[in-house]
């Protein structure tokens, strides 16, 4: 986290909560229960001004720090549709900030438009869980995905007419 938040620890919980601790005092300073299922991941973005949580409720929610110590739900930013129940599928953002991406439990990679929160596209990448996805830092039409099928794939995904797939490595 940024220097002004180094005393904050956040945890996603199986009881649908996000809990914030002050690690200097060991005290819980904030709890939120806006998800309808277990919270699987927390991903920090925008120089730690925001974070995104994924949940078994098939949604991603965006939170913003409203003060140095407190955060609040951005009710306008909810990304839904993917199946992540029980999996900590990575959430990621395009380098230009226009798209949000996450894998799911059915081997797909989901792409949402950041402004509209609507699904831009889905891509079947793996035979089982797509646990991680990382954007190419310079070529924004390409991502690397990894799955529980033991494969890492390099995908050219945003051009709707061409979805080229390249197998990088079989790690099984």
Sine and cosine of phi, psi and omega as CSV:
sin_phi,cos_phi,sin_psi,cos_psi,sin_omega,cos_omega
0.00,0.00,0.25,-0.97,0.03,-1.00
-0.89,0.46,0.36,-0.93,-0.04,-1.00
-0.80,0.60,-0.59,0.80,-0.04,-1.00
-0.97,0.26,-0.07,1.00,-0.01,-1.00
-0.82,-0.57,0.35,0.94,-0.08,-1.00
-0.92,0.38,-0.24,0.97,0.02,-1.00
-1.00,-0.03,0.06,1.00,-0.06,-1.00
-0.98,-0.18,0.72,-0.69,0.12,-0.99
-0.82,-0.57,0.79,-0.61,0.04,-1.00
-0.92,-0.38,0.59,-0.81,0.06,-1.00
-0.65,-0.76,0.70,-0.72,0.14,-0.99
-1.00,0.04,0.70,-0.71,-0.14,-0.99
-0.90,-0.44,0.40,-0.92,0.03,-1.00
-0.95,0.31,-0.28,0.96,0.01,-1.00
-1.00,-0.03,0.40,0.92,0.10,-0.99
0.99,0.17,0.07,1.00,-0.09,-1.00
-0.98,-0.20,0.38,-0.92,0.27,-0.96
-0.92,-0.40,0.83,-0.56,-0.05,-1.00
-0.91,-0.41,0.70,-0.71,0.03,-1.00
-0.91,-0.42,0.77,-0.63,0.06,-1.00
-0.91,-0.41,0.50,-0.86,0.25,-0.97
-1.00,-0.07,0.93,-0.36,-0.11,-0.99
-0.96,0.30,-0.26,0.97,0.07,-1.00
-0.96,0.29,-0.56,0.83,-0.04,-1.00
-0.96,-0.28,-0.31,0.95,-0.07,-1.00
0.98,0.21,0.12,0.99,-0.06,-1.00
-1.00,-0.04,0.58,-0.81,0.16,-0.99
-0.96,0.27,0.80,-0.59,-0.04,-1.00
-0.96,-0.29,-0.27,0.96,-0.01,-1.00
-0.27,-0.96,0.58,-0.81,0.11,-0.99
-0.68,-0.73,0.65,-0.76,0.08,-1.00
-0.75,-0.66,0.59,-0.81,-0.02,-1.00
-0.74,-0.67,0.73,0.69,-0.05,-1.00
-0.98,0.18,-0.34,0.94,0.04,-1.00
-0.98,0.19,0.40,-0.92,0.02,-1.00
-0.98,-0.20,0.04,1.00,0.03,-1.00
-0.54,-0.84,0.04,-1.00,0.00,-1.00
-0.81,0.59,0.61,-0.79,0.04,-1.00
-1.00,-0.01,0.87,-0.50,-0.13,-0.99
-0.99,-0.11,-0.63,0.78,-0.05,-1.00
-0.63,-0.78,0.41,-0.91,0.15,-0.99
-0.75,-0.66,0.83,-0.56,-0.02,-1.00
-0.83,-0.56,0.84,-0.55,-0.01,-1.00
-1.00,0.04,0.64,-0.77,-0.02,-1.00
-0.65,-0.76,0.14,-0.99,0.06,-1.00
0.78,0.62,0.80,0.60,0.00,-1.00
0.80,0.60,0.63,0.77,0.06,-1.00
0.92,0.38,0.34,0.94,0.11,-0.99
-0.99,0.17,-0.38,0.92,-0.01,-1.00
-0.70,-0.71,0.30,-0.95,0.22,-0.98
-0.58,-0.81,0.40,-0.92,-0.02,-1.00
-0.88,-0.48,0.70,-0.71,0.06,-1.00
-0.92,-0.40,0.57,-0.82,0.13,-0.99
-0.91,-0.41,0.45,-0.89,-0.14,-0.99
-0.56,-0.83,0.33,-0.94,0.12,-0.99
-0.89,0.46,-0.21,0.98,0.02,-1.00
-0.98,0.18,0.19,0.98,0.04,-1.00
0.92,0.38,0.54,0.84,0.01,-1.00
-0.68,-0.73,0.40,-0.92,0.22,-0.98
-0.92,-0.38,0.69,-0.72,0.04,-1.00
-0.81,-0.58,0.57,-0.82,-0.04,-1.00
-0.96,-0.28,0.72,-0.70,0.00,-1.00
-0.85,-0.53,0.54,-0.84,0.00,-1.00
-0.77,-0.63,0.61,-0.79,0.09,-1.00
-0.97,0.23,0.87,-0.49,-0.02,-1.00
-1.00,-0.06,-0.39,0.92,0.15,-0.99
-0.67,-0.75,0.01,-1.00,-0.02,-1.00
-0.86,0.52,-0.56,0.83,-0.13,-0.99
-0.94,-0.33,-0.21,0.98,-0.15,-0.99
-0.83,-0.55,0.48,-0.88,0.05,-1.00
-0.80,-0.59,0.31,-0.95,0.04,-1.00
-0.59,-0.81,0.41,-0.91,0.03,-1.00
-0.95,0.31,0.72,-0.69,0.16,-0.99
-1.00,0.01,0.98,-0.17,-0.12,-0.99
-0.92,0.40,-0.27,0.96,0.01,-1.00
-1.00,0.09,-0.19,0.98,-0.07,-1.00
-0.91,-0.42,0.99,-0.12,0.08,-1.00
-0.67,-0.75,0.82,-0.57,-0.03,-1.00
-0.91,-0.42,0.85,-0.53,-0.15,-0.99
-0.76,-0.65,0.28,-0.96,0.13,-0.99
0.82,-0.57,-0.54,0.84,-0.09,-1.00
-0.99,0.15,0.42,-0.91,-0.05,-1.00
-0.97,-0.23,0.96,-0.29,-0.01,-1.00
-0.83,-0.56,0.19,0.98,-0.07,-1.00
-0.78,0.63,0.89,-0.46,0.04,-1.00
1.00,0.09,-0.03,1.00,-0.03,-1.00
-0.87,-0.49,0.63,-0.78,0.06,-1.00
-1.00,-0.10,0.91,0.41,-0.02,-1.00
-0.94,0.33,0.75,-0.66,-0.06,-1.00
-0.91,0.43,0.63,-0.77,0.11,-0.99
-0.96,-0.29,0.63,-0.77,-0.03,-1.00
-0.54,-0.84,0.29,-0.96,-0.01,-1.00
-0.83,-0.55,0.55,-0.83,0.08,-1.00
-0.91,0.41,0.47,-0.89,-0.02,-1.00
-0.83,0.55,-0.50,0.87,0.01,-1.00
-1.00,0.01,-0.02,1.00,0.05,-1.00
0.98,0.20,0.13,0.99,-0.06,-1.00
-0.99,0.14,-0.40,0.92,-0.10,-0.99
-0.75,-0.66,0.52,-0.85,0.13,-0.99
-0.93,-0.36,0.60,-0.80,-0.08,-1.00
-0.68,-0.73,0.59,-0.81,0.12,-0.99
-0.43,-0.90,0.55,-0.83,0.16,-0.99
-0.98,0.18,0.09,-1.00,0.08,-1.00
-0.59,-0.80,0.06,-1.00,-0.07,-1.00
-0.95,0.30,-0.15,0.99,0.00,-1.00
-0.96,-0.29,0.24,0.97,0.07,-1.00
1.00,0.08,0.14,0.99,-0.01,-1.00
-0.99,-0.12,0.39,-0.92,0.16,-0.99
-0.92,-0.40,0.80,-0.60,-0.04,-1.00
-0.97,-0.26,0.64,-0.77,0.03,-1.00
-0.81,-0.59,0.80,-0.59,0.04,-1.00
-0.89,-0.46,0.53,-0.85,0.14,-0.99
-0.97,0.24,0.81,-0.59,-0.06,-1.00
-0.88,0.48,-0.69,0.73,-0.08,-1.00
-0.94,0.34,-0.74,0.68,-0.10,-1.00
-1.00,0.01,-0.32,0.95,-0.08,-1.00
0.92,0.39,0.22,0.97,0.00,-1.00
-1.00,-0.02,0.49,-0.87,0.04,-1.00
-0.90,0.43,0.82,-0.58,0.06,-1.00
-1.00,0.07,-0.68,0.73,0.02,-1.00
-0.14,-0.99,0.38,-0.93,0.17,-0.99
-0.84,-0.54,0.45,-0.89,-0.03,-1.00
-0.65,-0.76,0.83,-0.56,0.06,-1.00
-0.97,0.24,0.93,-0.38,-0.10,-1.00
-0.95,-0.32,-0.54,0.84,-0.13,-0.99
-0.66,-0.75,0.31,-0.95,0.00,-1.00
-0.98,0.19,-0.39,0.92,0.07,-1.00
-0.75,-0.66,-0.42,-0.91,-0.12,-0.99
-0.78,0.63,0.75,-0.66,0.18,-0.98
-0.99,-0.11,0.99,-0.11,-0.17,-0.99
-0.99,0.11,-0.42,0.91,-0.05,-1.00
-0.56,-0.83,0.48,-0.88,0.05,-1.00
-0.49,-0.87,0.69,-0.73,-0.04,-1.00
-0.72,-0.70,0.75,-0.66,0.01,-1.00
-0.97,0.23,0.59,-0.80,0.16,-0.99
-0.93,0.38,0.75,-0.66,-0.11,-0.99
-0.93,0.36,-0.37,0.93,-0.03,-1.00
-0.92,-0.40,-0.55,0.83,0.00,-1.00
-0.96,-0.26,1.00,-0.05,-0.17,-0.99
-0.94,0.34,-0.11,0.99,0.05,-1.00
-1.00,0.02,0.07,1.00,-0.08,-1.00
-0.80,-0.59,0.63,-0.78,0.07,-1.00
-0.69,-0.72,0.42,-0.91,0.16,-0.99
-0.96,-0.29,0.69,-0.72,0.02,-1.00
-0.83,-0.56,0.45,-0.89,0.11,-0.99
-0.73,-0.69,0.54,-0.84,-0.07,-1.00
-0.66,-0.75,0.15,-0.99,0.02,-1.00
-0.96,0.28,-0.05,1.00,0.10,-0.99
-0.99,0.14,0.04,1.00,0.05,-1.00
0.99,0.10,0.19,0.98,-0.07,-1.00
-0.93,-0.37,0.53,-0.85,0.20,-0.98
-0.90,-0.43,0.78,-0.62,-0.05,-1.00
-0.82,-0.58,0.52,-0.85,0.06,-1.00
-0.94,-0.33,0.88,-0.48,-0.14,-0.99
-0.89,-0.45,0.72,-0.69,0.21,-0.98
-0.99,-0.14,0.97,-0.24,-0.29,-0.96
-0.93,-0.37,-0.51,0.86,-0.19,-0.98
-0.99,0.14,-0.35,0.94,0.08,-1.00
-0.98,0.20,0.94,-0.33,-0.11,-0.99
-0.88,0.48,-0.44,0.90,-0.04,-1.00
-0.99,0.12,-0.38,0.93,-0.02,-1.00
-0.75,-0.66,0.83,-0.56,0.09,-1.00
-0.82,-0.58,0.98,0.20,-0.03,-1.00
-0.97,0.26,0.67,-0.75,0.02,-1.00
-0.82,-0.57,0.69,-0.72,0.01,-1.00
-0.78,-0.63,0.81,-0.59,0.08,-1.00
-0.98,0.19,0.85,-0.52,0.01,-1.00
-1.00,0.01,-0.74,0.67,-0.13,-0.99
-0.36,-0.93,0.64,-0.76,0.15,-0.99
-0.98,-0.20,0.91,-0.41,-0.11,-0.99
-0.98,-0.22,0.24,0.97,0.02,-1.00
-1.00,-0.01,0.00,0.00,0.00,0.00
